[in-house]
Amino acid sequence: MKEKQILLFDLDGTLTDPKEGITKSYQYALSAFGIEEELNKLAGFIGPPLRDTFRDHYGFSPADVEKAVAEFRVYFSETGLLQNEVYPSIHELLRELNGKTLAVATNKALPYAQRILDHFDLSRYFTFISGDDMEGNLSKNGKKEIIRIALDALGVTDPSAAVMIGDRKHDIFGAKENGLDSIGLLYGYGSREELTDAGATIIVEDVENLLKLLKG
């Protein structure tokens, strides 16, 4: 993979580890339906759109999906949002990439993504932040649209100049649908098998090796 000038980063499982906040938010939402789940089981739902998880894994009707999302956000917006931590060396990574154009492309609702990035002093590194709307309209067909919005905002006309960096298959699929290379990360919540099967251009185990790759 040739050196890239434009770097798109996922948020959850890539820049920050949101395990506690997201799993407790899922637990809170599911309890409204009489469903009790262990937190460790819910960690597998970090990354995909909320509505997809409630529909595909719990068989919720459209009305119940919306109720579950609302319940999730009761906990997440007040408490779960900041039950989160920046992965070690992420600030150093982003500082070292000074001179490249950085953006965030996340399935998380944009207002939440912005609050998280601001809270952890990460916003300053990024030229643009692309996230979903509160109704989940942009992630209905995966991450393709969210990545496209970021590319358009950055004026990218040559897909070979950009790369999508993330830990789940949705990042890889969204990259491919926009003609981008992708970097799959093993320190997040996707397995090597998931990222390989999705067709990641390259797979990286840790932040140190990610920096070596991105600096060329």
QUITANOR-V322599 format. One record per residue. RES is the residue in one letter. SS is DSSP state (H for helix, E for strand, L for the rest). Layout:
<<RES/SS> <RES/SS>>
This chain:
<<M/L> <K/L> <E/L> <K/L> <Q/L> <I/E> <L/E> <L/E> <F/E> <D/L> <L/L> <D/E> <G/L> <T/L> <L/L> <T/E> <D/E> <P/L> <K/H> <E/H> <G/H> <I/H> <T/H> <K/H> <S/H> <Y/H> <Q/H> <Y/H> <A/H> <L/H> <S/H> <A/L> <F/L> <G/L> <I/L> <E/L> <E/L> <E/L> <L/H> <N/H> <K/H> <L/H> <A/H> <G/H> <F/H> <I/L> <G/L> <P/L> <P/L> <L/H> <R/H> <D/H> <T/H> <F/H> <R/H> <D/H> <H/H> <Y/H> <G/L> <F/L> <S/L> <P/H> <A/H> <D/H> <V/H> <E/H> <K/H> <A/H> <V/H> <A/H> <E/H> <F/H> <R/H> <V/H> <Y/H> <F/H> <S/H> <E/H> <T/L> <G/H> <L/H> <L/H> <Q/L> <N/L> <E/E> <V/E> <Y/L> <P/L> <S/L> <I/H> <H/H> <E/H> <L/H> <L/H> <R/H> <E/H> <L/L> <N/L> <G/L> <K/L> <T/E> <L/E> <A/E> <V/E> <A/E> <T/E> <N/E> <K/E> <A/E> <L/H> <P/H> <Y/H> <A/H> <Q/H> <R/H> <I/H> <L/H> <D/H> <H/H> <F/L> <D/L> <L/L> <S/H> <R/H> <Y/H> <F/L> <T/L> <F/E> <I/E> <S/E> <G/E> <D/E> <D/L> <M/L> <E/L> <G/L> <N/L> <L/L> <S/L> <K/L> <N/L> <G/L> <K/L> <K/H> <E/H> <I/H> <I/H> <R/H> <I/H> <A/H> <L/H> <D/H> <A/H> <L/L> <G/L> <V/L> <T/L> <D/L> <P/H> <S/H> <A/H> <A/E> <V/E> <M/E> <I/E> <G/E> <D/L> <R/L> <K/H> <H/H> <D/H> <I/H> <F/H> <G/H> <A/H> <K/H> <E/H> <N/L> <G/L> <L/L> <D/E> <S/E> <I/E> <G/E> <L/E> <L/L> <Y/L> <G/L> <Y/L> <G/L> <S/L> <R/H> <E/H> <E/H> <L/H> <T/H> <D/H> <A/H> <G/L> <A/L> <T/L> <I/E> <I/E> <V/E> <E/L> <D/L> <V/H> <E/H> <N/H> <L/H> <L/H> <K/H> <L/H> <L/H> <K/H> <G/L>>
